[in-house]
């Protein structure tokens, strides 16, 4: 009886897992490097988001990101979920989720 209950319980757990739990990304982008210019709207990391004409800026990546911006070669192709901010004179974004392409 106990083995039957255990088998049913394990089957429910295994079949309830799906790939739908994976993060779906809204944009492809390229991180092109750090903005070294000295101006009021400059600084941060530069990112070119598909379908956006202006280059955007961001300060950091999500904590769960495995990307080390200090020790990588640019440009870096990524998939991202992002939110616009007023930082960098309205050209700032917050990277909510990110993965390498």
C-alpha positions as CSV (number, residue, x, y, z in Angstrom):
1,X,0.0,0.0,0.0
2,X,2.8,2.4,1.0
3,X,4.7,1.7,-2.3
4,X,1.5,2.4,-4.3
5,X,1.0,5.7,-2.6
6,X,4.7,6.6,-3.0
7,X,4.6,5.7,-6.7
8,X,1.5,7.8,-7.3
9,X,3.0,10.8,-5.4
10,X,6.3,10.6,-7.4
11,X,4.4,10.3,-10.7
12,X,2.4,13.5,-9.8
13,X,5.6,15.4,-9.0
14,X,7.4,14.2,-12.2
15,X,4.6,14.9,-14.6
16,X,3.8,18.3,-13.0
17,X,7.2,19.7,-14.0
18,X,7.3,21.3,-17.4
19,X,9.5,23.5,-19.5
20,X,6.9,26.3,-19.3
21,X,8.5,27.3,-16.1
22,X,11.5,28.7,-18.1
23,X,11.8,32.4,-18.4
24,X,10.6,33.8,-21.7
25,X,12.6,36.8,-22.9
26,X,11.0,39.8,-24.6
27,X,14.1,41.2,-26.4
28,X,17.4,40.3,-27.9
29,X,20.2,42.8,-27.2
30,X,24.0,43.4,-27.4
31,X,26.0,44.8,-24.5
32,X,28.7,46.8,-26.1
33,X,30.8,47.9,-23.1
34,X,31.1,50.6,-20.4
35,X,30.4,54.2,-21.2
36,X,33.6,56.1,-20.2
37,X,32.4,59.5,-21.3
38,X,32.1,62.3,-18.8
39,X,28.7,64.0,-19.0
40,X,25.5,64.2,-17.1
41,X,23.8,61.5,-19.1
42,X,26.8,59.2,-19.5
43,X,28.2,56.3,-17.6
44,X,26.9,52.8,-17.0
45,X,27.0,49.8,-19.3
46,X,25.8,50.4,-22.9
47,X,23.2,48.1,-24.4
48,X,21.6,48.0,-27.9
49,X,18.1,46.5,-27.6
50,X,16.5,45.2,-30.8
51,X,13.9,47.5,-32.2
52,X,15.1,50.4,-30.1
53,X,16.9,53.2,-32.0
54,X,18.7,54.7,-29.0
55,X,21.5,53.1,-27.1
56,X,20.4,52.5,-23.5
57,X,22.4,52.5,-20.3
58,X,22.2,50.2,-17.2
59,X,24.1,50.0,-13.9
60,X,24.1,46.3,-13.0
61,X,22.7,42.9,-13.8
62,X,20.3,40.8,-11.7
63,X,22.0,39.0,-8.8
64,X,21.3,35.5,-10.3
65,X,23.2,36.4,-13.5
66,X,26.3,34.4,-14.3
67,X,27.7,37.1,-16.5
68,X,30.9,38.9,-15.4
69,X,30.9,42.2,-17.2
70,X,34.3,43.1,-15.9
71,X,36.0,40.1,-17.5
72,X,34.2,39.5,-20.9
73,X,34.7,40.3,-24.5
74,X,32.3,42.8,-26.1
75,X,29.9,42.9,-27.8
76,X,28.0,40.3,-25.8
77,X,24.8,39.0,-27.3
78,X,22.0,38.4,-24.7
79,X,18.3,37.9,-24.3
80,X,16.7,40.2,-21.7
81,X,13.6,41.3,-19.9
82,X,13.9,44.9,-19.1
83,X,12.1,48.0,-17.7
84,X,12.8,51.6,-18.8
85,X,13.9,54.2,-16.1
86,X,14.5,57.9,-16.0
87,X,18.2,57.4,-15.2
88,X,20.7,58.5,-17.7
89,X,18.5,61.4,-18.9
90,X,15.7,58.9,-19.8
91,X,17.9,56.4,-21.6
92,X,18.3,54.1,-18.6
93,X,17.0,50.5,-18.3
94,X,16.8,48.0,-15.5
95,X,17.7,44.5,-16.6
96,X,15.2,42.2,-14.9
97,X,16.3,38.9,-16.4
98,X,19.2,38.0,-18.7
99,X,20.8,35.1,-20.4
100,X,23.6,34.7,-23.0
101,X,22.5,33.8,-26.5
